[in-house]
């Protein structure tokens, strides 16, 4: 079987180790790279050049097309991708944290050229399955191309709960886990055991601890800056539409440290009163695929909080809790704007989210794990995006304007969605997920250990075997 991987910065190192192991089992692997640096890295590590599509090789083509102007046929080519899919090109551009900052015609030119060469690459090499991280426009576009020409596109990603497991998600969202098998008695035993541990220990996923660091000046930043300068001098970031640039990196680091310092000086957060009735909404770290891609229609989080405030009864407060991994990302003025929204209290990120969840009358999130946790506690929970744990939610992919919060709060029966329903769901997760960490060696060095690669490859092989028959 021929399979493809989309290069994703440092995660490429992890994907490469997985691909190398899969090749030892007879699979053939190809690579799609949005930048020259990682294409060269793959070649330096033994991947034949003909197995790599470096899309920046065609940068002059999309730049010329942009300068000369687009025609009606160009728009038609991209519209062909939209016809039978749930994602439009304009939305795709807005989802991308970098391409959305470029001129619209330039973004379209880039996508047109990517569409042309990616489809050709997939068809000529008879690639049957593509793996990726659904973050950048080029990844989302590839998913749309795969849909058009009948190739399976799936994203390996953590299932969040239970920790240390991952599943394969169909398409660019995390709404559907690709089905591997039905749960058996062993899965139900594991589900019951884990559920008991969850209620007693209130565990956080490992990735939460790895990312839970307050920004401060680090020596590693200077090393990273030096690497980026060398990268620019060698021209390896030319036409890379996943690269922000040196100026942005410097400004962003300064902004993070400044914001983190101001938060200590001008603490905008309030203490919760767990005895008063409230609805809990948790902010997402941003930019992040969990909100910009999975929850694109609600990616303006301040406006989303305003919508929640509009439909919340006056009997309840809206507690907005900052994400502990996002300290430094947002300015004081951002928090002050949230605090001006009627009925809203801004809650400190360090407070125990499990206590806030269990005392809430309702939990609302765009796509966050907090709704998953709330459902396990039997607390009514709503997601604004369609999520894979939809079966245990009160409302999945809610339209805020149509959400009747009063009915949900007053329907105490919603808190009875525990027991067999939870166990059945967790058993399904165990049956259709695998042990292993999907990450990159910068965020989590253990992801490229021999033990973890063996575990994750076992999951990849289970999926590929399933797809073969």
Secondary structure, 3 states (H helix, E strand, C coil): CEEEEECCCCHHHHHHHHHHHHHHCCCEEEEEECCHHHHHHHHHCCCCHHHEEEHHHHHHHHHHHHHHCCCHHHHHHHHHHHCCCCCCHHHHHHHCCCHHHCCHHHHHHHHHHHHHHHHHHHHHCCCCEEECCCCCHHHHHHHHHHHHHCCEEEEEEECCCCCCEEEEEECCCCCCECCCCCCCHHHHHHHHHHHHHHHHHCCCCHHHHHHCCCCCCCHHHHHHHHHHHHHHHCCCCCCCCCCCCHHHHHHHHHHHHHHHHHHHHCCCCECCCCCCCEEEEECCCCCCHHHHCCCHHHCCHHHHHHHHHHHCCCCCEEEEECCHHHCCCCCHHHHHHHHCCCCEEEECCCCCHHHHHHCCCEEEECCCHHHHHHHHHCCCEEECCCCCCHHHCCECCCCHHHCCHHHHHHCHHHHHCCCHHHHHHHHHHHHCCEECCCCCCCCCHHHHCHHHHHHHHHHHHHHHHHHHC
